[in-house]
Amino acid sequence: MDVKIFENANCISAIYKDSIPKFQDIEIVKLIVLPGEDVELILSIETKELPKEMPSKWIER
């Protein structure tokens, strides 16, 4: 999956750095639809494709 299609792709790049996952085996946890002139979707997912160097907040959990 090309993560550049996402509005906040820089967040994914900051976490995964040079090893961007394929996001093929994901579970949709929550989907929020914000209606209006320009409909917005907020998608929360879970994946087993973790970054090689995980953020310290993730390790603490």
Sequence and secondary structure as in RCSB ss.txt:
>XXXX:A:sequence
MDVKIFENANCISAIYKDSIPKFQDIEIVKLIVLPGEDVELILSIETKELPKEMPSKWIER
>XXXX:A:secstr
  GGGSTTHHHHHHHHTT      SEEEEEEEEE SSS EEEEEEEES   SS  HHHHH 
